[in-house]
């Protein structure tokens, strides 16, 4: 465990920040960072062809990024308990900028993959630290609105990724996707000026715990990609070592206390299934539109765009509603919309591009509703000393769910090779809808506990 100089803010007496300015700039940063996660989906067929790699290797350009992004998010969130938010964010953006230059000149698969993973290592600072910032410096009466700024940008990015990625890939080349992400360095001067100054003291960061967590998560996803029993056994051993290790450390990377918080675990499962559904859908939609309807990359993005923009607009209203009525009822609404959208995807995925466009609007609004509400609910149920690790764990589980969703969709496409395309896509979406249904049951138990606590 390494010893480092670390900050501690007196949050109760923290000076007011220029809230709106910071949130607007952070929203633009989040937009670029999250869009980088989805832009490459549309570019995968082109990359596969130009670099002469198979589809399994190409899928790691998305999955590898998602895993590294998830681990990085938790790492930055955990470090925010010790190191100033401003310093961590600037380090993350700098890493993202350098890796974008590396990726722009990548001409081999492994160099490209290294650039993507390095990008993710820096990008994780953005979503991981914003929840900590809001929890520390934004009053609870305005947190819903504050989170809606960020979730609007995230929702827009998830949909605009295919639009921007398709257009750039078709007219300029996939290398220029790295150039778009590299623009994030332009925000460094604004963050240096606006972010709060925090005091520093000595503390510790559990580096070994972070490494064991990264290896365990990566191993689990590798097993689902390869079904190698050697990888499975190795992952189980690593997970056992990690669990024992966390209970021995005074300040572990993941706090075991959080894993005993059943309400928090329920929210983690809901976030996992939500991102699994969203990532797998955004992975499948370009494939369906390309294979079934013969659409070009730019056309694919334009079909996905209306749902993305309406989901982003909806996030603003959702944030205000959270401040008025709370998160619980909105999570129920979001799950219903997401479940309905996924069922309709399964039934009408090969009907027409217009049907996909319409269904994705319902789907995207559902995703935005759950994403905004879950983030706010996590900040409500955790104490201020838990929020750094808790927010990071939430992001870790969500983006691991996204990576798992891409892997699951890819495996189901492979296993159903030879079937009618209508049946293939229907089976995938209906299987995913079952997971959403499980999450809806899980939230029922969460809500029952919340209702019971209010009565007491």
C-alpha positions, -999 to +999 in steps of 0.1 A: +000+000+000+016+033-011+017+064+010+008+097-007+000+133+002-037+136+002-064+163+007-092+167+031-118+193+026-140+206+054-171+199+033-195+213+059-178+247+055-168+244+018-168+276-001-195+279-028-184+270-063-194+285-096-218+256-100-234+263-134-201+271-151-184+240-138-213+217-147-216+231-183-179+226-190-179+192-173-210+182-194-191+190-226-161+170-213-184+141-204-200+143-239-166+139-256-154+111-232-186+090-233-190+095-271-155+080-274-169+048-259-196+044-287-180+060-317-159+030-325-189+006-327-197+019-362-160+019-372-154-017-362-162-033-397-138-008-413-110-014-387-115-051-390-109-049-428-080-024-428-060-041-400-069-077-412-082-089-378-111-112-369-143-100-353-133-114-319-102-093-318-121-063-331-147-065-303-119-059-277-115-024-291-149-017-274-148-042-246-112-035-236-119+002-235-150-004-213-131-026-188-102-001-185-127+028-183-146+011-154-115+003-134-101+038-140-134+054-129-132+035-095-095+043-091-100+081-096-131+080-073-111+062-046-082+086-050-106+116-046-108+107-009-071+117-007-060+137-037-076+170-048-103+166-075-087+193-097-053+175-098-069+142-105-090+155-133-061+173-150-040+142-149-068+122-164-074+147-192-036+148-199-034+110-203-065+111-225-049+137-248-016+119-251-032+086-259-054+102-285-023+113-304-009+078-301-041+063-315-042+087-344-009+073-357-017+036-348-012+013-378-013-021-360-040-037-339-021-040-307-009-004-308-045+007-315-057-014-286-030+000-263-041+035-273-077+027-265-069+013-231-047+042-223-075+065-234-098+048-210-073+051-181-075+089-185-112+091-194-123+074-162-115+106-142-144+124-158-174+103-147-158+091-115-150+126-101-182+145-111-204+125-087-179+132-059-178+169-068-216+172-068-219+153-035-194+175-018-203+209-031-239+210-044-267+212-019-290+182-019-320+203-031-301+210-064-283+177-069-310+163-092-306+193-115-268+191-113-268+154-122-292+160-151-266+183-167-242+153-168-267+126-177-280+148-205-245+149-220-240+111-214-273+103-231-265+125-260-231+110-263-244+074-264-265+083-294-242+108-311-213+083-309-226+063-339-235+095-358-201+112-354-183+079-357-201+069-388-196+102-406-159+105-397-152+069-406-170+071-439-156+105-450-122+109-432-111+075-418-114+059-383-080+074-372-097+108-370-120+095-342-090+099-319-087+136-330-123+143-318-116+129-283-083+148-281-103+180-281-109+174-244-075+190-236-090+224-245-110+224-213-079+222-190-076+260-185-112+263-175-110+235-150-078+250-135-096+282-129-130+270-117-125+238-096-123+242-058-090+242-040-087+215-014-063+211+015-038+183+015-028+158+042-009+124+042-029+093+034-027+059+017-039+044-016-043+006-019-025-001-051-024-038-047-062-039-041-067-019-073-046-043-093-064-074-079-097-057-087-087-050-123-074-085-128-105-101-114-129-080-135-109-085-167-106-123-160-144-126-156-150-109-190-123-129-207-140-161-195-173-151-210-154-143-242-134-175-244-152-200-221-117-211-210-118-230-177-082-221-170-092-184-171-123-191-150-103-210-123-076-182-123-103-156-119-120-174-090-087-177-072-079-140-078-114-130-065-109-151-034-076-135-027-091-101-033-119-108-009-096-119+019-072-091+012-099-064+014-109-076+049-074-074+062-066-038+050-074-008+071-082+014+040-088-010+011-095-001-025-130-014-022-146-009+012-162-043+023-187-023+043-203-011+010-206-047-001-227-054+030-251-026+022-279-045+006-297-014-007-265-002-024-260-037-040-296-036-053-288-003-070-256-017-084-275-046-100-300-022-116-272-001-130-254-032-143-285-044-162-293-009-175-258-004-190-258-040-203-290-033-221-278+001-235-244-010-247-256-043-263-284-023-281-260+003-294-237-026-305-265-044-323-283-015-339-255-006-364-251-043-373-289-046-379-290-015-400-259-025-420-266-062-425-304-061-429-311-027-444-277-021-461-272+014-445-239+033-447-222+043-415-234+079-417-270+068-422-268+045-392-258+074-370-287+096-383-312+069-375-300+066-339-297+104-334-334+113-327-335+089-298-302+103-284-312+139-286-346+133-270-331+112-243-307+141-235-336+166-235-356+143-212-327+142-187-331+179-180-368+175-170-359+143-151-334+162-130-359+187-120-385+160-112-359+142-090-355+174-069-393+176-065-405+140-061-373+120-055-357+092-075-378+061-066-409+067-088-387+078-117-366+046-116-399+026-119-409+047-149-375+043-165-375+006-161-409+003-177-398+023-207-365+004-210-383-030-207-410-020-233-383-007-257-363-039-255-394-061-260-403-040-291-367-042-304-371-080-302-404-080-321-397-054-347-359-052-352-361-063-388-394-045-397-380-012-410-354+015-402-383+038-391-395+012-366-360+011-351-358+049-349-391+051-331-384+023-307-350+037-298-366+070-287-386+051-261-355+031-252-333+061-248-357+081-226-359+050-204-321+048-201-318+085-193-344+083-166-328+053-149-293+067-152-301+101-137-322+086-109-297+058-099-268+084-097-289+106-074-301+077-053-266+065-047-256+099-033-286+098-010-281+065+006-243+067+011-225+088+037-200+115+026-170+093+036-183+065+014-193+085-016-158+085-033-156+047-033-193+042-037-195+064-068-165+047-083-180+012-076-212+023-093-194+034-124-173+002-123-203-021-122-222+000-148-194+000-174-186-037-167-222-043-174-217-024-207-187-045-216-205-077-206-234-066-228-213-062-259-197-096-252-230-113-246-245-099-278-214-110-298-216-145-284-253-148-291-247-137-327-220-163-331-240-192-315-270-185-336-252-184-369-273-200-396-307-190-382-330-164-398-318-129-388-352-121-375-350-150-350-314-141-341-321-106-331-354-115-314-337-141-292-310-116-282-334-088-273-359-110-255-331-125-234-319-090-225-355-081-216-355-109-191-326-094-173-344-060-171-374-079-157-351-093-130-339-057-122-375-046-119-381-073-093-349-062-075-361-026-074-394-038-059-375-051-029-355-019-028-386+002-028-403-019-001-373-014+022-374+024+015-411+026+022-406+006+054-379+030+066-401+060+060-429+045+081-404+039+110 
